[in-house]
């Protein structure tokens, strides 16, 4: 089952934000995330807040979901204005899930139209949807492009059949190349997502997956280490000894191979798990998260952040639908992290990206630790001299070590 929501303070039914959220708002980008909680099949490794058709039960429907999400977005605009936030055009939009493209392309287009009508889209705004390769057609991708979508991110995960089977992925490997071609023909930028470290995946298997992804000539590639989450089917299989457990050394070997192959193909890393052909094709929406922008997250289980305040919606689509229909906030709880928690999070996030963490943001002990991190080969020396902590390749493998030394814990 999907992971539990965090603990926090009760969220008010009217959704109003405290006055402190206004400070500095004009200097922060504003983004929108739309969660589509539907999947055709639940993958064995996934603990995201997603539901197959037979798990939904009564009180919610894929057919009415676009209208519900649009209602929350309109409600959100009213909350921000009533809370005194300035009007800001949306810089990036991201439809994630789940499988957003299980909904008709016209539904996704209608939600995007609501965002445009409610806040406006900044000129050159990035608009992305995730998609499974077997959930798109040339016609659906063309509809998305015409509606204003600019990117599609395909969940490729692997090019090797036995790895896909372990992950419970249902698409055929060759379908990815076909979907990428259709997206290109529609005029969309393309990203492909890969997962490494699946039980039973060899280094040769991983090489095949990376080289196959590169053969599609995407603009962007994400490569994530498989994490075994409690409560997932894959976790149970490992516990019963049906498949081997994951291995940190195996993860490191595969990360280094990905870096080698992607760099040789002209890709550059900009975040520990993300590479792009150019700065222009980096995922600006994800960078907004890492850099602390404001965003409204719509949909069951979606998280939002405005001016340091975070909140999260109720998880189940039926409960979400009920609250939206009643005209009240679907938020289940919220919190404002204290200064120490904000420092930890900022350090964790900014030391993962190529733009780095300003040393001025660190306490004195953290600034003193930078020299040792350079000596250990974990931090780039020239960047540090310029006042920024940027991880080396070795540092990317040991990102937690960098954070611990900078914050002395």
N, C-alpha and C positions, 0 to 999 in steps of 0.2 A: 504494500500500500504506500501511497505518497508519504513523505516525511512530515513530521508534525510542524505546526506553526510555532514560531518563537513565543516566549512569554513576554508580556508587556503590560502597559496600562490600558484600561478600557478606552475605546475610541468613541467619541460622541456621535450620536445619530445624525447630527447636522454636518459632521465632517469638518467643522471650522478649525483652523490652524492657529496656534499661539502667535502673538505679535512678533516674537523673535525670528520667525521664519522670513519676515520681510527684509531684514537687513542683508544688504549685498545682492539682492535678487537680480537687479539689473545687470550685474556682472557675471551671472551664471547662465549657462545655456539651459533651455527647457526642452525636455524630450518626452516622448510618449512610448510606453510599452503596452502591447495588447496581448494578453495571454489567451490562447485558444486551447482549451483543456481536453481535446479529443484526439484519440488515436485509434487506428483500425485494430492494432494488436499491441498489448503491453510488452515491451522488451524486457528481458530478464534482468538487465542491469539497471533499469531506470527506476528512480524514486521521485520523479517529478510529479507535480499535481496534474495528472492526466487520467482520463477515463475512457474505456471502450464503451461501445453502445450498450452492452448488457450490464455494465456497471453503473450507468447513469440513474436508473430508476425513474420514478415519476417526479414531476416538478421542474424538469429541465429538458431542453431539446436543442439539438444542433440547428434545427430549422429556425428557432427564434433567438439564437445566440447573438447574431450580429446586432439585432435591435437592442438586446440587453446591454451589450458592450457600448453601443452608441449612447444609450441612456446614461450609463455611468460616466462617460466622457463629458456629456453635457452637464451632468450634476457636478463633475469635478471643476469645470470652468466656473460654475457659480460659486463653488466653495472657495476657489482661489481669489476670485474678485471680492467676495464678501469678507475674506480674511485680509484684504488689503494688498494682495500681491499685484504687482504691475502686469499689464498685458504683455505677453511675450510670444512671438511666433515660435513654432516648433522647429527645432534644429534637426532632429532625427526621430524616426518612427521605426519600431521593431515589432513585428508580429512573431511571437514565439509560442512554444507549446511543449508537449503535444505536437500535432501536425496541423498547422494553420490551413494548409491547402486541402485538408479534408472538407472544409467549407467551400461552397461554390466561389469562384473568383469574384463574382458579382457581390457576394456578401463582404468579402475582404475590401473590395473597392468602396462599398457603401460606408464601412467603418472609417476608411481613410478620408472619404468625403466629409464625414462628420468632424474629423480632426481638423481638416482644412477649413470648414465653415465655422468651427468653434474658436480656434486659435489662429488659424492661418499657418501656412508653411513658409519657413524662411527660404529665400531664393537659394537654389542648389541643395535643398534639404535631402538627406539620405533617407530612403524608405525601403526597409528590408522585410522580407518574409522568409521564414524557414520553410523547408519543404522536404518531403520524402520523394525520391526519384520516381516512385510509382504512383504519386498523387498529383501529377501535373500532366497537361497535354499542351501541344502548341497553342491551342485556342485559349486555354486558361492563362498561360503565361503572357500571351498577347493582351488579354483583358487586363491583367495586372499592370503591365507596362503602360497601357493607355490610361489607366486610372491614376498613374503617378508613382507607382513603385519603381525603384531604381536598382535594387539588388535582390538576388535570391540566394539563399544559403542551403545547399543540399546536404542532407545527412547521408553521406556515402559510407562512413565508418570503416569499411574495408573493401578490397577488391577480391578477397579470397573466400570462396563459398563456405568452407568449414568454419571460418571465423564469423562470418555473417550468421551462420546457423547457431553458433554458441551464443551470439548476441540477440538471437530471435529476430533478426532483421529479415524482412520478407521480400525485398527487391532483388532482382537479378543483377549481378555485377555490371553487365553490359548496359543496363538501363540508365546508369549514371551518365555515361557519355552521351546518350541520346537526349536526356533531359538537359544537359549542359548546352548541347547544340540548339535545342529549341529556345532556351533562355537567351542565348546569344542572338538568335534570329529575331527575337522579340525586342532586342536592344537593352537587355538587362545585364548589369554586372553580375559575376558569378563567384560565389565562394563554395568550397567543399569542406565538410567536416570529417575528420578521421579520428579514430580511437586506436590507441596502441596499448599492448599489454593484456589483451584478451587471453584467458587460459587456453593453452594449446597453440597460440600464435607463435611461429618461429621468427627469427630475425629475417629470414628470407621471405616469409609471408609479408612482413611489414615493409620490406623493400619493394615488394610487388605492389602493395597498396599505394605507397608514396609515388612510385614511378608511374603507376596507372593514373593517379590523380593529376600528376604533372602533364601527362599526355593529353589531358582534356584542356590544357591551357587556361585554367581559371585565373581570376584576378587576385584571389585570396585563398589561403588554406589555413584551417585550424587543425591542430593535432593535440588531442587531449589524452592524458593517461587515464586508463580505466580505473575508477574507484569503486570498490565494492561497498555498497550501502546496506546497512542492516535492514532486514525486512524484504529485500528483493529476492526474486527467485534464484538469481545467480549466487547470492550469498548463501542460500540454503543448499544449493548444489555443492558449493565448496565445503560447507560444514559437513555434509554427508560424504565427502570424498569422491563425488562423482566427476568433478573437474579439479585440476590443480589450482592452488591459490596464486595470486599475483605476486610478483617479485620485484623489489625496488631496483636491483641491479639490472634486471631485464628492462625495466622502464627507462633507466638511464642509457643503456645501450641503444634503445630504439629512439630515444630523443636525440642522441648524438647523430644517429644515422639520418634522421629527418632533417636536422640542421645541415648536415653535409649535402644531402641531395637537393634540398630547397635552395640553399645558397648557390650551389653550382648551376641551378636553373634560373638564377636571377631574382629569387625572392629574398626579402630581408625581414628579419624578425622585428616586431615592434612591441610585442607582449610575449610573455613566456610561452604561451601556447598558440601564438598567431603570427603568420607571415603574410606579406603582401608583395605584389610586383612593384609597387611604388607607394609613396606616401599618400597619393591621391586615392588609392584603393584600400587603405586601412579601414576597418569598421569604426566609423565615427561614433556610432551609438555605444558600442562597448567602451570606447575610450571615454565617453561621457560618464559612464559608471565609475571607471577607474579614477577619473579626475574630480569626482564629486559634484557633478552637475545636478540640477533638479530634474525629476521625472515623475510623471503620473503613470502608475501601473494599473491598467484596467483588466478585470476578469477575476475569476475565483483563484484565490491564493496569490494573486499578484502583489508585489511590493512596490511602494512609492517612497520618494525622498524629496523633501522640499526644505531647504534652509536648515539642515541638520535633524529635522524631524523625520522619522520613518514610520510607516504604517503598512499593514498587510491585510488583505481581504480574507473573508471567510473562504474555506477551501472548496466545499462541495458546490457544484453548479446549481443544484436546487436551492440551497440556502442563499447563494448569491442572487439568483433570479428573484427569489422572494423579497429580498431587501431592495433590489433595484426597482421592482414593481411597486414597492411601498414608498419609493421616493426618499429613502434614507441611505446613509452611507453603508456600503458593504464591508467597511473595515472591521476586522475582528479585534485589533489591538494596535498600539503604537508606542514609540519610545523616543527619547532624545538622549543619545549616548553622552556620557560625561567626557570631560577633556581627555582623560587617560585613554578611554576607549576610542575616541576620535583619532588620537595620535597613533595608537596601534593600528587602526584600520588604514589610515592614510599611509603609514609606513609600509604595511603589507601590500597595498595596492600600487603605490608609486614606485616601489623597488622592483616591480614586475614589468615595467614598461621602459622603452628605450629613452623616453623623455626624462625619466628618473625622478628622484626625490630631492628637492632642494635641501642642502645641509642646514640651511637656516631654519628649517622646520623641526630640527632635532634638538633635544636637550643637550647641554654641554657634554655629558658623558657619551652621547651618540656621536657628536662631532669628533670627539677624541678617538672613538672606535674606528673611524673611517680608515686611518692609516694602516691599522692592523688588517682590515679587510682587503686593502690593496695588496699588502704583503702576502696575504693568503691566496691571492689570485681570484678573489670573489667580486671585486669591484673595479671598474675601469679607472685607472689612475688619472689620465688627462681630464676626464669628465669631473672627477672629484676635485681637481685643482680649480676647475671652473665653478665649483660649488654645487655639483649635482652627483647624487649616488646612482650609478647605473650598473647593473650586474654584468659581469663577464659571462661567457658561455658556461664556465664552471659555476659561477654564481647563480645562473638560472637553474641549475640542477640542485642548488643548495639554498634556495630562496629563504627558507625558514631560518637557516643559520644566520643569514644577513640580518633579518629582522630581530632575532634574539640578541645579536651583538650590538645592534644599534640602540636597542631599548633596554639592554642589560637585564635580561630575565632568562 
